[in-house]
Amino acid sequence: MIATSFEYVRAATITEAIELLKNNDGEGKLIAGGHSLVPLMKFHLTTPTTLIDISRINELKGVKKDGKRIVIGAATTYADVINDETIAKHLPVLKDAIKQIGDMQIRNKGTIGGNIAHADPSADLPAIALALDAIVHLNGENGEEQVAIQEFLLGPFMTNLPATSIITSISFVIPQGEGKSTYIKFPHPASGYAVVGVCAVASKKEDGTVDNVRIGITGAGESAFRAESVERFLLGKEATLENISNAASLAASDGEMGEDLFASRKYREALCKVYTERALKQVLS
């Protein structure tokens, strides 16, 4: 299919990108990798009057450590994240998750900010973002703003991003101490998107009791969600196989399960339990 007509401009700075958004009365769209936006345009699900290319704004690229967080520029590509030494050292779960996204061509062009801004309910990164307390850093006509990932993701393809603002970076908490993390998913056999994907971050004391646990789940419903019931059940308990299994049985209770031709609600509920249990066993072994 062919997209509707649009104007194309390239922004050289963040300030210029914001001005271009303002000048287009909210009808402009930012584009970097384009692997999420262009398909929507081809199906006429979005019809921007102007595409604003931000792929060459250096301020939006790169990875850095800032205290207890890793900050990743919004226009940083998946490939750059995979190859970054800081990510490998402090956030290996993010690297492992990104390796499961698409193919080489997509990873060479797709960006971190684009993934989060797109808010695809089957995307992999929202689960990691939730489990790692991500903060979305914005810049717009009213200045800079920070939004917690739980408040940023509103629903399927819906976010809390103002029409005249731009995501400048995403920051993730570094798991502390002896904390382990993992991301595993049941991929759709045709698309590779998550039917259910689970990110688990957890640590335990010397006596075997769990002192920190966070679970992010994607693919199961209309939006990624924190499995807080699982977290509350496990916190302070010994990381036995029985406790892990009982906790995992609560995995679907904090999200509204979706349904399609491939997987029913019951099937997704079952996958949430199975993959949460597998993830927890990995991080609490």
SULURVEN-V605137 format. One record per helix or strand of 2 or more residues. SS is the DSSP state (2 for helix, 1 for strand). FROM is the first residue (numbers start at 0). TO is the last residue. Records with the same first field share a line. If there is no record, write none. Layout:
SS: FROM-TO ; FROM-TO
//
This chain:
1: 6-9 ; 27-30 ; 49-52 ; 62-65 ; 68-72 ; 134-139 ; 142-147 ; 152-154 ; 157-158 ; 164-172 ; 179-186 ; 193-203 ; 208-217 ; 224-225
2: 13-22 ; 36-41 ; 57-59 ; 77-81 ; 84-89 ; 91-97 ; 103-108 ; 111-117 ; 124-130 ; 148-151 ; 227-233 ; 240-247 ; 264-283
//
